[in-house]
């Protein structure tokens, strides 16, 4: 049931109908005049609807070969075809069952016309008939107001983090009411009771939910999703707990491993982090966080580790204690992805961003006590997902703390400084569907890929967007990595989920102005599906993973490129095979350097009932150095080097 990692959402199909029966009948529709298609579909399927293989298929060819009922079902239910970074099935096209029947009919008619398919005009009644077949069930039972409210609370507490506040799907699949009705009450109860190997918890056998609660949930899921509840500053404050006060924490480090020698592995399905001793090659401690830990940050001295989970829980782990423990925790929303702690000389705080509600929360860095919160978007329709969901929070500023807040769908950047009111310093238009970014070598410029083959450059000194770079082939770019190219000077490179290109951009407007904010090089990988690219100041190598690729021989491996070569070749290293874990479900991802840059660590993921591993490779020779396996290493999604985080 649960889908993990960083999903490949394809936003598509939403606008009023405009095609007329007459225009369809005489085949006079001009594809370039379809405002709906050009606005909502061309981002992934191209303006001519011929797609961007391998991830985005040709819709022209699809409507030529499939019957009408299949096409309607595909739009309503989405398509689940490839596997993601965590070996889960990815909704490469989400279900669009909330669209009006007229809208769906208009889209199909437009595609038929573009493909020159001779067909009767598709009507709203045709769509309604097929929708009715999919919705039919006999055991959807109405809930009383009391039971409905109780079930909604359970959903927000247990399910929203992975399936979305509005059940639209996030780390987990979309749980639309009509799709749930096709499973029926008994089928849903069985899934809730036993879970799945892909991370869906076994709520019944683990006794975390009672039979009554599971029955309520199964029936609730078959009802239309209600408006999402708020989670305001009072709720945030009420959730705060300081488990070990400052005065009871050690005054000096008692944990045997220095923070700079630690790697932190996020154990997604079990809600833990593994603290790994990089010197002795073993797990030094396991700490409970919240279900589906997603990202981390660390205090300037390396003492405190901050972890945010998809359910909006933020925990603070003291790495100086004899056995590292959570010393404080708070919940900042129902669904979240990112946080950051500032490392400036003054006014340091933790800033956490939520998907829902779309808000930022300022926290005291020593206690996690809430200081303020601020909504970024008050959506006019509370039943709809906000456009301002926060995908990344990152800190900058050496004298005074400041933060960049990146929002995905609406494509805005917000700049803020910690304060008691949560006021924002400025707001900037960037590009739609922003992902996570990173700083250039100087630390002045922040580069952020957007899905529509663009990279946005934000100048932190001028506090404005200074460039939007066209980057052909970059669909779903990642946070990227910087290095010094022998020909072009300081550059920043990123790979992509939906394309095979590695795009290299010049980033030095002072000494290399002719290359600044230009694509100076492009490397072509054997295939698409990358989530991470990494290099080190002491290395000549670029390391690229490809866990999203549907071919197991690629998703089980990594690519390495000599970035200094004028005509570099791409080597493929079989990381999963080196760990004796090669297979269709295994994913190798997230290259990370140790503190001196001599080693690269890779996370080898498989589902929770199978073995996973950490593989260490020597950077200079690209040879295997070590394989770490441990029964406690369950569903590791990413493994971070604290030394690297402190360096950056």
N, C-alpha and C positions, 0 to 999 in steps of 0.2 A: 504493500500500500504506500509506504513512504517513498518519496523521491528525494534524493539528496544532491547536495552540492550546488553548483551554480548553473541554473536552468537556462535553456535556450528558448525564451518566450518569443513567439511570433505574433505581433500585434496586427490585427487584420479585421476587415469587414465591419465597419460601423458608420453608417450615414443614411439619410433619408433616401428612399427610392426616387430615381429620376428618369429611368428609362421608360419609354412609352410603348404600348403595344404596337403602335404604328411603326416606330423606328426599328423594332425587332423584326416585325413582319417583312419589312422591305430591306433588312440587312444593312441599314445605313448607319449603324452606330460606329463612331470613331473611337477606338480604344483610348486615344490620347485625350478625349474629352470626358473620360470617366473620373470625376473628381473624387468619388469614393475610393476607387481602386488606387489612383495615384497617391492619395493621401495616406491610406491605411494599409495597402497591400504591397506597393512597389518597393518599400524598404527591404522586404525579404524576397519578394518574387520578381523583382525588376519591373520597370515601367511597361515592358511588353508581355508580362505575365509568364515569361519563359524560365523564370527561376534562377537560382544561384547554386548549382550542385556543389557538394554532395548533400547539403543540409536542406536547401530550399528548392523543392521540385518545381517543374514546369506545371502551372495550372492549366495551360493550354492543352498539354498532352493528357493531363488527368481527366479533363472533361470529355476528351475524345474516346477514352477507353473505359470509363466507368458509367454505370447506369445512374439515373436521377436519384433513386432512393439512397444509393451509396454516397453520392455527393452531398445530399442533405444531411445524412448521418454524420459524415466526416466533419461538416461545418458545426453541427450541434455537439458532437462528442469530442472533436479534436482527433489528433493522430499520435499514437505512442509507438515510436518505431526504433529509435536508437537508445543506447545506454549512456548514462552520464558519468561524471567523475567518480561517483560512488557506486557504480554498477547498478544504478537504478534506471528504470525506463523513463525517458524524458518526453514530456509532452511537446513534440516539435511543432505541433499546432494545437493551442488550447481549444477547449470547447467554447462555442459562442452561443449557447442556448438562450441567453438573455436577449439576443437580437430579435426584433419583430419578424414575423413570418414574411412580411412585405420586403424587409431589408434583405433577407436571405434569398428570396426569389429574385430580387433585382440583381444581386451579385452573380447568381447562377446564369441568369439571362445574359448578363454582360460577358461572362466567360464563354458561353455558348457562341455568342456573336463574334467575339474575338477569335475563337477557334474555328469559325465557319462551320459549326455543327448545325445541321438541319434538324430542328426540334420544335415542337409546339411550345408556345410561351409558357414558362413556369409561373404558376400563380401562388398567392399566399395560401390558398386552400391546399395545394399540393404539399407545401411545407408543413402545414398544420396536420395533415393526415399522417405524414411520416413521424412528426413529433409525437403525435398521439400514440402511435405504435410503440415508440421508445418509452413513453411515460407510463404505459399500462402496468398496473400491479393491483393485487387485491388486498394486500395486508398493510398498506399505509394507514396508520390509525391517528386520529386527531388527539392532541394533547390538551389537557386543561391548562389554563394560564399559569397556575403554580408549577405544574410539571414542565411546561415549556421554558419558563424562566430558569428553573433549576437545571434543565438540560443545556440551555444556552451558557450558563455559568460554567458547567462542566466542560463544554466545548472550548470556551475561551481559555480555561485553565489547562486543559490537557491536549487539545488538538490544533488550536489556531496557529501555534508556532510553525507547524509544518504544512498544514492544509490551507492556511490563509484565514484572516479574520472574516472575510466574506465568502469563504469556501472556494475561492477562485484558484487555489493551488499555489504552492510556494515550494518548500522542500518536499512536500507531499503532493499527491494528485488532487485535482479539483474534485470537490464533493458536491456537485450540483444536485438539487433535490430530485430531479427526474431521473438522474443517473443512479442515485441511491435507491429509488423505488424499483429500478430494474433488478437490484440485488435482493430487495425484500427485507423485512424485519429479521427473519431468522438468519439469513445469510450475513447481514451486517453484525448481528450478535456473535456469530461464530468468528468473524474476523476480529472483532473487538476482544473476544475471549482469548483466542490463541495467538493473535498477532501474525507477523510474517518475518521471514529471515532478513528482509530488507530494511528493518528498523521500526516497523509498526509494532509498538509495545504489546506484549501479551497482558492486557489489562485484567483479564479474568484469572488466568492461571497464576499470575503474580499477586493476586488479591489486592490490586491497587484500585479496582473498581468493583462494586458489588453487582450482583446479577440485576438488581433493580436499576442501578445507574446505567448499566449497559443496555438494558431494555429501553430506558428513557432516551439514551443517545441514539440508538438504532431508529427509533420512531422520529426523533427530532431531525435527524439527517434527511428524512423523507419529506420534510416540510420546507417551504421556501426560506432561505436565510433571512433572519431579521436584521434591521439596522445594527451596525456594530456599536457596542457601548463605548462610552468615553473612558479615559484613564487619566484623570486630571492630576494636578499637583498634590491634592489631598490624598488621592489613592497612592501616588508614588511615595509620599511621606509615610503613609500608614504601612507600606510594605518594608520600610527600611529596618534593618537589624544590625546592630554592632555586636557581633558574637564574642569578640575578644577586644576589650578596650585598649587604647594605646598604652596606658600605664602598665598593662599586664603582658605586653609584648616584649621580647628580649631587646636589650640595648645594643647587642652586637650579634653577628651571625653565628648561629649554632648548627644550622644545616650544613652537612659535610661538603656539599657541592657548591662551588662558587656560581653565582647566577650566570656569569659569562661562559661557563662550561655546560650550561643547561640547554637542551632542546625541549620544546613543549609540543606535545602531540595532542590534537583535538580528537577525542574519542566520541564520535557523533552520536551513535545509537544508544550508548550507555550513559551519556551525560557526565563525562569525566574528562580530565586532562592527565596525561602521563608526563611526568618530569623525568627526562632522560639524561643521565650522566654521560656526556660525550667523551670523557677521558676513559672511563671504565666500561663503556658500552653496555649499560644496563639501565633499567627503569629504577630510579631512586625513590619515587613516590607516585602515588595515584591520589588525585584530589577530586571529589565530587563538585560539579558546577551546577548547571541546569541542563535539561535535555537539549541535545543538538547544539553544543558550543560552536560558535561561528567565527569569532575573531578575538584577538588579544592585543594588549599593549602592556608596557612595563614602565615603572617609574624611573626617573633619571639615574638613580643609584642602583637600579636593578633589584631593589628589595621587594617591591610589590608588583604582583602580576594581576592584571585586570582581565577578566573574561566576560564576554557578552554572549548569551545564548539566543537562539531564534525566538524563544518565548519571552524575550525582553528582560530576563534576569541578568543582573550584573553582580559578579562576585569579585572579591578582593582577596588574594592569597598572599600571605606573608612568607616569603622565601627565606627569612632569617630564622624562623622557628626550627627547633630540632627536627620536627616533622611538619613540613609546610601544611598550613590549614587555612580555611576560609575564615577571615577575621571580620568581614562585614559583607552585607549583600543588600540589594534593593531591586525592585522591578520598575522599569521605566516605560512599560507599555505591554501590549499583548503580542507584538511581533516586532523583531528588531534584527539588526545585522552588524552594527559598527559602533565603536567607541574609540576615544583617544585621550591620552593624558598629555598635558603641555609640559615642556621642559625649559620654560623661560626662567628668567631671573626673578620675576615678580608675578603674582596673581595666578599661580598654577592651579588648575582644576582638572577634573575628568569631565569630558563632554560625551554624552551617549545619545545616539539618534535612533528613532523608532520608525518602523513601517506604519504601524498603527498604534495609537494615533500618530499622525505625521508631525512629530514634535522632537525637540531637542531638550535634554535635561542636563543641567550643570550639577556636578556632585563634588563634595569635599574629597580631595585625593587621599586623605588619611583615614577617613571614616565612611566614605560613600554617603554621607548625610546629604539629602537633596537641598540644593541652594535655590534653584529656580527651574522653571520649564517654560517652553514656548511652542505654540502650535505654528507650523509653517503654512498650513493650508486648512482653512475651514471649508470643507467641501459642501456645496449647497445641498447635495443629496447624501445623507449619512449612510444610505444602504450601498453606496458605490465606493469603490476603493479610491483613496485619494491619489491625486496626480503627484504629490510631493513626497512619496515614500523615500526615506533616506537610505542610500546605498553605501555611503562612506562618510566618516568623520575623520579629519586629519588635522594635527596641530602644526603651527609654525610660529615664528617670532622668537627672538633671542632675549629681548628685554622684557616685553610684556606678552602674555599668552594670548594667542588668537587661534581661531579654528576655521577651517573650510568645511562647509556642509554640502555634500553632493547629493542631489536628488535625481532619481532615475527618469521617470516617464516625462515629467514636465521640463526636465533639462535645465534647471536653475542651480546656481551656486549661491550659497549664503555665507557671508563672513560675519563672525561674531567673536566677542571677547567675553570671558566669564564675568557675570554681574548678577546682582540680586533680583533683577527684573526679567532677565532672559531676553532683553532687547537685542535685535540684530543690527550689526553695523552697516551692512549693505547687502544688496541683492543684485545678481548678475544673470542675464540670459546667456546660455551657452549653446547646447544642442540637445535635441530630444534623445532619450534613452541613454543617458550617461552611465558608464560603469565605474569601476574603481581606477584611480590614477596614482601617480607617484611624482616625486620631485626630480628635477634634472640634477646634474652633478653639482651645480652651484648652490642649490637649495632655494633659489629665488623663484624659479618657474615650476608650476605644477601642471602636468600634462595628463589629460583625461580622455580615454577613447569613448566614442559614442557608436551606437550600433550602425548608424547610417554612413559607415566608411569615413568617419571624421575623427580628428583629435583636436581637442580644445586646449589652449594654452592660457593659463592664468598667471599673471605677474603679481607676486605677493607684495612687492615694493610699491608698484603703481596702483595696486588693488583694483585690477580690471582685467578683463579678457582681452588679450592682445592679438590672438590669432585663432582661426579655425582652419585646420589643415585638412585638405582632401587626401584621404589615404585609401586608394583603390585596393580592394580585396580584404580590407580590415572590417570584418563583421563580427561584433562581439569581442573587441579587443580586451586585453587584461592590463593589470597595473603597470607592467613594463619594468625595464631596468636600464640604467645609464652606464656608459663607459666612454673611453676616448678612442675614437677611430683614427688610425694613422693618416688617413687621407682627409677626413672631414672634421677632425677635432671632436670636442665633446658632443655626444649624441645620446638619444634615448630610443630604445627599441621595444616593440611590443609584438606579440603573436596574437592569434585569435581563435575563437571557438568555431566560427562559421566560415573561415577561409584558411587557405594554406600559406598565405603571405606573412613574412616577418617584415614589418615596416620600421625603417631606421630614419630618425628625424634629427636634423642638426639643431643644437640648443645653445649656441654661443654667439649671440648677436654682437659682442664686442670685438672678439678676435677673428671670428669666422662669419662675418655678416652675410656673405654670399650663400651660406648654407643654412642660416638661421630660419627655422620654422618651415623648412622644406624637407620633403622625403628625399633623402640622399642615396639610400640603398634599399633594395628589396631582396630578401632571400625567399625562395620558394621551397616549402617543406613538401615531403611526399604526399601529405594529405592534411586535412583540417582537423580541428578538435582540441586545440591547445588551451590550457587555462593559466599557464605560468611560463615566464621566461626569466632567467637569472644569470648574472655574471658577478665578478668580483674585481676590485681594483688591482689585485695581484695576478689576475688570470687573463688568458687570451681566449677563453672559451665562452660561448653562449650556450646555455642548457635550456632545452625546450621540452615540455611534456606534451602529451596528446591524449589525455584520458577520455575525452569525449568522442574519440574516433570509434566507429562501429566495428572496425577490424581489430580482432584481438591481438594480432602480431604488432600492431601500432600502439594500441592502448596499453599493452604490456611493456612498452619500450619508451626510451627517450631519445631525443636528437641532440647532437652536439656539433657546433660550428666554430671553426677558428675565425674569429672576428677580424683578425689582422690580415688574413690572406686576401689577395686581390681577387682571386677566383676560388672562394672557399668551397670545399666539399662538405656534404652533410653526412655525418656518421650516425648510425643507429645502434644503440646499446640495449641488449635484452635484459633489462633490470629484473623483471618478474622471473625470468628463467634462472637468473643468478640466485634468486631466493627460493628456487624450487616451487614457485607459486604460479607459473604461467598457466593461463586459462582464459576462457571467454569472459568470465565475470571480473577478473582482476584488473585493477586500474593502477597505473603508476603516475604519480603526480607530485607537484610542488617541490622543485629543486631548492635546496637551502644550503648555504655555505657555513662551515664552522668559522671560528673567530679569526683564524689566520689565513683563510682562503685556500687551504690545502685539500679540503675534503668537500664533497657535495653529498648531501643527504636527500634520499628520496623516500616518499611514503608509498607503500604498496598496500592498496586497499582491497578487501573483499568483505562480503556480508558477515553479519555477526555470528553465524554458526560455522564460519570457516576461518582459516588462519590468515592473518595479515603480517606485515613486516616493515622494518626500516632497513634500507639498503644504503651503505656508505661506499662512495666511489672516490678514488684518488683523482683530483682534478687534472694534474699534470699529465698522467698517463692514461686516463679514462679506464683504469683497471679496478676490479672489485677489491675492496678492502675488508668489508665486514657486513654480515647480515644479522640484524637484531630481531629475534622472535621471542615472544612472551605471551602467555595465555591471557594476560591482562591487556594486551594491545588489541582492543576490539574496535573495529570500524574506524581506524585513524583516517581523518580526511586531509589534514594538513599538519606539517611539523615545522615549527618555527625555531630559529636560533635566537636566543636572547641577546647574544653578542652582536649579531647583525642588526637587531632592532635598536640597540643602544648606539651603534655606530652611525645609523641613519637618523 
